[in-house]
Structures are given as C-alpha cells and as structure tokens.
Amino acid sequence: MMMMLRNTLALSVLLALASAPALAKDEGFYVGAAIGGASIQQDNADFEDIDFPEFDESDFAWKIFAGYQFNPVFAVEGGYRDLGAPTAGTAEVDPYGIDVFAVGGIPLGPLRGFGKLGGIYWDSDTKYEGQKSSDDGFDFAAGLGLEFELGSFAIRGEIEYLDILDETWMYTIGATFTF
C-alpha cells in the first residue's frame, strides 16, 4: 500500500513537471495595466531658484504597458506611468514617465518570476510655496515581479526602482493579456 502511494505521488510530480512547458507564458504581443503606489524621495535641492525641502512621500500610481514575449524567458516591454502627485505641506512633486525594459523570466509552471532592466524618460513638475519648476531626464530603471499565468491572461505583482529625482519606488498589481 505504501509503495503504491509513493509511486502514485512520484508519477504525479513527474507529470506536473512535464506539463510545466505547456503552462509557460504565451508568446507574442501583450498589453497590460497596473495600479498601486509610488514612494518618492527628494533631498534638499534647488529647482530653478526654488529651495525645495527634503521630501519623502507616497501617492497612488498607475501604469499601462505593452510588450513582445519572444519565448518563455525573454521579452521587451515599454509603457507610460503616472507616479501620482504626493504632497508634504506646501511642497508637491508630480512625476510621470515613459519607460522601456528588457524582461527576463523563469517559468515555474503557472507561476513566472521575472526581472527587468531598462530606462525611463521622466518629467516632474515641482511646486513649493507658490513657486513652480520642472525637471526631466532619462535614467536607470529596474524591477522584480511574480506573475500567475492562465493561458493568455496573467496577474502580476511588481516592485520597481526608478532613478527619478533622488529615489522612487513603485509597487503595483496588474494584469496582462497576450494576443
């Protein structure tokens, strides 16, 4: 009886591992959207004659993106993100950006872990005590995530570091659809 149970368990594990490639991420074009939050840090700095105070605030953030999945482990992705408009007293920062990433993934059955490296072109409007300023640039961006795949549809959670201002982190949950 114990031998039969062990053989059945071993066969089940082998069949699950053999079917993992069938559950791998669909290849082709995909689109997605995500919502979450952004944490923005800015040290004392001068923005065109504005003596801006130290700033460390969070706000609601969202993004839309599209990409192409070449195979189960490699994709390219680009998108638009709005990082909210966090405020602290009379200080407000309002950044947004357009990004591009190389995405590497590890399929683990219906789960897929992934990492992203790329860059972001960003623009940020700053307001402080009635004064306004704007800053922009192209900087480094990276992220880690986990995706639960159901054929062409997937749910993903991500954490991303964006070298915007002094330091910006974005935490999101979203979904993708592959064509």
Helices and strands as residue ranges (DSSP letters): H 2-19, G 20-23, E 28-42, E 45-47, E 50-52, E 55-71, E 74-82, E 87-88, E 91-108, E 111-128, E 131-150, E 153-162, E 167-178
